[in-house]
Amino acid sequence: MENERDFNETIEEILEILEQKQYVKARDELLKNNEVDIAEILEEVLEELDVETTIIVFRMLPKNVSVEVFSYLPSEDQVEIIQGITEREISYIIEELDFDDKIDVLEELPANLVDKILEKTPKEERKLINTFLNYPENSAGSLMTPDYISLQNNMTVGEALAYIKKEGMDSETVYTCYVKEAGRKLEGIVSLRALVIHDEDTKISEMMSTEYVYVNVNDDQEEVSEAFKKYGFLAIPVVDKEHRLVGIITVDDILDVIEEETTEDIERMAGVIDGSDTEYLDMGVFRHAKNRLPWLILLSVSLMITGTIIEQFEATLQQVVALTFYLPLLMGTGGNTGTQAATLVIRGISLGDIDLKDALRVFWKELRVSVILGVILSLFNFAKIIFIDHQSMAIAFTVCGSMLIVIMFAKLLGGMLPLLAKRLGVDPALMATPMISSLTDMVSALAYLAMATMVLGISL
């Protein structure tokens, strides 16, 4: 925490220096930090001051530093800077960026600016860039890089190590090398560790592994992230439909995908529809309202149904007013228990611990859990209603009997709805807090008031 506090003080100090237009001093202070921290400081400058000041400071950075800093900036900040610097400066940055970062930047730029950049790009590289830009958004192809170490199976270990020394600086990783046969088909993989410990005369074909994990260029990025999480790799090869190696995806790129997918799931679980990656504070008020409105309208309809149910039992509530006091308790308990189950099941699905074939196991587990929790909470509230609220045994039995039913329903609903969503091809996160709470509210009201009518002998 001390380091974080010091860094915040550094940001404040640089902002004050820039407000005084002491740009050289600000640059010198910036260069005391690494590239990642400089990028974060420039984000603050852009937010607190203006884009002109940010561009002035960015231009004053050494060229090699500015490229690294640029690669760590958010895409919207990259666009702001590119629109304020010269074409020559843009060309230098694009040329020096790693290939996958280059593609990410070009995807965000206006088409006319991309065309100008590509005009000055060598023909072979331009062709490769266009190929990568045409891969579907959120696919494995859009995430990969062509900068990898490629070996031939007839190489010796000595030849392979010499090749790695020659080409390694321009590759994303040297820890895993990819062995290709004629026609660029992926034949196997070999680790740098294996190369180092084998004799120099050993053939690559004798030591490579032909059992390897790969993804297709058209696989969804979420499937790719699952593969990284499952196997813990630093890189995964990407092949086309003919099993030709076209690139690799490295773990640093997939971390961004995991963050995006997690954010998306959280938003959906909260009933917020938003397909953008715009940060909370950068998004306009009307955009926030638009993203939240559809679910709220849907949930309002469900609450209207709940209101209709309560209206049908108006006579019951009029004759025994005390019943009204416990309706929020039942609705809240149902929503909370259902959300607990849904959250755990959705997490299990996202981690690959729970699959569709586990539906019966999930049902049986949640049924037992609901009985245990239902009995304990019912007994707790039974004692409260009798000894603290001084209500009758009939009301206590009505409330606690209803609570047991509601908890069992909510737990089973929370456990099974995400699996049903997955079966239908819908994101399980959509079946979380808002929907489950609304459904359990309806069931809570219906079960409670119906039981009250039967137990207390009240006619409608």
C-alpha positions, 0 to 999 in steps of 0.5 A, a space after each residue: 500500500 505504501 508503494 501505491 501511495 507513493 505512486 499516487 503522489 508521483 501522479 499528483 506531482 507530475 500533474 502540478 508540474 504540467 499545469 505550470 507548463 514545465 514540460 521538460 521537468 515533467 518528462 524527466 519525472 516520467 522517465 523515473 518510472 517504467 513504461 507501464 507506470 508512464 502509461 498510467 500517468 498519461 491516462 491521468 494527464 489525459 483525464 485531468 488536463 487535456 489531450 494537447 498536454 498529453 501529446 506534448 509530453 508523449 512526443 518528448 519521450 524517447 522513441 523507444 520508450 514512447 512505443 512501449 508506453 503507447 502499447 500499454 495505453 487503452 485503445 481510446 487513448 491510443 486513438 486520441 494520441 494518434 489523431 494528434 501526432 504526425 503521420 511520420 510519428 504514427 508510422 514509426 510507432 506502428 512499425 515498432 509495435 509487436 504485431 498483435 499490438 499493431 493489429 489491435 491499434 489498427 482495428 481502432 483507427 479510422 479507415 482513412 488513417 489505416 489506409 495511409 499507414 498501410 500505403 507505407 507498409 511493405 507489401 508482404 507485411 501489408 498482406 499479412 496485416 489485412 489477413 489478420 484484420 479480416 478475422 472475426 472480432 472476438 475470434 482466436 484469429 483476431 488475438 494471435 500473432 505470427 511472431 513465433 519460433 518455427 522449426 523443421 523436423 529434420 533440424 538438429 538441436 544445435 541448428 535449432 538453438 542457433 536459429 532461436 538465437 538469430 530469430 528469438 528477439 523478434 518472437 513473442 516467446 522462445 519457451 515453446 517452439 513449433 515444428 512444421 512439416 511441408 505445407 506449414 502444417 503443425 506437426 509437433 512442439 518442442 520446449 526450450 528446456 528440452 532443447 537445452 538438455 538434449 545433445 546437439 546432434 539429436 534430431 528435432 523429430 526424435 524429441 518433439 511432442 506430437 500430443 499438443 493443445 491447439 485452437 482454430 482461428 475461428 474459435 471464440 475467444 472465450 473458448 481460448 481463455 478456457 484452454 489457457 485456464 485449464 492447461 496453464 500454458 504461456 502460449 497456444 498455437 492457432 491453426 486453420 481448417 487444414 491444420 496449418 499453423 497461422 499464429 500463436 496466442 500468448 498469455 498476456 493477450 488472453 488476460 485481457 480477454 479474461 478481464 473482458 469476459 468477467 466484466 461482461 458476466 458481472 454486468 449481465 448478472 446485474 441486469 446491465 446490457 452493454 456490449 462496449 468496453 467503455 469505463 464507468 466514468 467515461 460513459 454518458 448518463 443516457 448510455 448508462 440508462 439505456 443499458 439498464 432500462 431493458 432488464 428493468 422493464 422486464 423485471 417491472 412486468 414480473 413485479 406487476 404479476 407479483 402484485 396481482 398475486 397479492 391482490 388476489 389474496 387481499 381478503 386474507 391480508 385484511 383479516 390477518 394483518 400480521 401476515 403482511 409483516 412477514 411477506 418481505 422476509 420471505 421474498 428477501 430470503 428467497 431471492 438471497 438463497 436463489 442468488 447464492 446457488 446461481 452464483 456458485 453454479 455459474 462460477 462452476 460453469 465458467 471454470 469448467 467444473 460443472 457441465 450439462 451432464 452434471 444437472 442431476 448432481 446439481 439438483 440433488 446437491 441443491 435439494 439437500 442444501 435447501 432442506 438443511 438451510 430451510 429447516 434451520 432458518 424456519 426454526 430460527 424464525 419460528 422462535 422469533 415469531 412466537 417469543 419476540 413478536 408474540 404471534 400465534 402458533 398458526 401464523 408462525 407455522 404459516 410463515 415458517 412452512 412457507 419459508 421452507 417451500 420458498 428456500 427449496 424452490 429458490 435453491 433449485 431454481 438458482 441451481 438449474 436455471 444457469 444449466 438450462 441457459 447453457 443448454 439453450 445456448 444463452 449466457 448463464 450469467 443472464 439467469 442470475 440475480 434479477 431474474 431469480 429474485 423476480 421469480 422467487 418473489 412471485 413464488 414466495 407471495 403465492 406459496 405464503 398467501 395460499 398456505 395462510 388461506 389454508 392454515 388459518 381457514 380464511 375464505 377468499 
